[in-house]
Amino acid sequence: MQNSEFIFEKLDVYQKSLNLSIEVCKSMVQIPYKYARIRDQFIGAVISVPLNIAEGSGRTSAKEKANFYKIARGSSFECVPLSKIMLKLGLIDEQTVSEWKGLMSEICRMLSGLIRYQKGK
């Protein structure tokens, strides 16, 4: 069978968001059960980003694509306060928050570019 890629797999923003999702999910394994709600909310938000990029890329109209990219960007925004809450609870450290926030900021900028591109169509 020949190795083939979906279009979204070639997008840098998809790859970055996928890698961040994996990194966050691996880090969440250590979170105590009493913080399961926060952990699960963070995992849900971070994996929503590549999922919505993938789903948006499969839509036919530019408006639909832009909508899914907006949802992905919103999920990235959601990760920022979640990471700060986890920091304040002592569940992750400042360096981790700083790294993740930097990646989320980059992903948001890339998504904003995709949204502008779709609006220009």
TIDOPA-581557 format. One record per residue (C-alpha): residue number from 0; x, y, z. Coordinates in steps of 0.5 Angstrom, whole numbers. Example, Ala and Ser with C-alpha at 12.3 -4.5 7.8 and 13.67 -1.06 7.14 Angstrom:
# TIDOPA-581557
ATOM    nr       u       v       w
ATOM     0      25      -9      16
ATOM     1      27      -2      14
***
This chain:
# TIDOPA-581557
ATOM    nr       u       v       w
ATOM     0       0       0       0
ATOM     1       3       7      -2
ATOM     2       4      12       4
ATOM     3      -1      18       3
ATOM     4      -2      24       7
ATOM     5      -8      28       7
ATOM     6      -8      36       6
ATOM     7      -8      38      13
ATOM     8      -2      33      15
ATOM     9       2      38      11
ATOM    10       0      44      14
ATOM    11       5      46      19
ATOM    12       0      49      24
ATOM    13      -3      42      24
ATOM    14       4      39      26
ATOM    15       5      44      31
ATOM    16      -1      43      34
ATOM    17      -1      35      34
ATOM    18       6      35      37
ATOM    19       3      40      43
ATOM    20      -3      35      44
ATOM    21       2      29      45
ATOM    22       6      33      49
ATOM    23       1      35      54
ATOM    24      -3      29      54
ATOM    25       4      25      56
ATOM    26       5      30      62
ATOM    27      -3      30      64
ATOM    28      -1      22      66
ATOM    29       2      25      73
ATOM    30      -4      29      75
ATOM    31      -8      26      81
ATOM    32     -15      24      80
ATOM    33     -18      30      85
ATOM    34     -16      34      79
ATOM    35     -19      30      73
ATOM    36     -24      35      71
ATOM    37     -18      40      70
ATOM    38     -14      35      67
ATOM    39     -19      33      62
ATOM    40     -21      40      60
ATOM    41     -14      41      58
ATOM    42     -13      35      54
ATOM    43     -20      36      51
ATOM    44     -18      43      49
ATOM    45     -11      42      46
ATOM    46     -13      36      42
ATOM    47     -19      40      39
ATOM    48     -14      44      36
ATOM    49     -11      39      31
ATOM    50     -18      36      30
ATOM    51     -21      42      28
ATOM    52     -16      44      23
ATOM    53     -17      37      20
ATOM    54     -24      37      20
ATOM    55     -24      45      17
ATOM    56     -19      42      11
ATOM    57     -24      37       9
ATOM    58     -30      43       8
ATOM    59     -31      45       1
ATOM    60     -33      52       3
ATOM    61     -28      58       5
ATOM    62     -33      60      10
ATOM    63     -34      53      13
ATOM    64     -26      52      13
ATOM    65     -25      59      17
ATOM    66     -30      57      22
ATOM    67     -27      51      24
ATOM    68     -20      54      24
ATOM    69     -23      59      29
ATOM    70     -26      54      33
ATOM    71     -19      51      33
ATOM    72     -16      58      35
ATOM    73     -21      59      41
ATOM    74     -19      52      44
ATOM    75     -12      54      44
ATOM    76     -14      61      47
ATOM    77     -17      56      52
ATOM    78     -11      52      54
ATOM    79      -8      59      57
ATOM    80     -12      60      63
ATOM    81     -12      52      64
ATOM    82      -4      52      64
ATOM    83      -4      58      69
ATOM    84      -9      54      73
ATOM    85      -5      48      73
ATOM    86       1      52      75
ATOM    87      -2      56      81
ATOM    88      -4      49      83
ATOM    89       3      46      83
ATOM    90       1      41      78
ATOM    91       6      44      72
ATOM    92      12      48      73
ATOM    93      13      55      70
ATOM    94      18      53      65
ATOM    95      13      48      62
ATOM    96       7      54      62
ATOM    97      12      58      58
ATOM    98      14      53      53
ATOM    99       7      51      52
ATOM   100       4      58      52
ATOM   101       9      60      47
ATOM   102       7      54      42
ATOM   103       0      56      43
ATOM   104       1      63      41
ATOM   105       5      61      35
ATOM   106      -1      56      33
ATOM   107      -6      62      34
ATOM   108      -2      66      29
ATOM   109      -2      61      24
ATOM   110      -9      60      25
ATOM   111     -11      67      24
ATOM   112      -7      67      18
ATOM   113     -11      61      15
ATOM   114     -17      65      17
ATOM   115     -15      71      13
ATOM   116     -13      67       7
ATOM   117     -20      63       7
ATOM   118     -24      70       8
ATOM   119     -20      73       2
ATOM   120     -23      67      -2
***
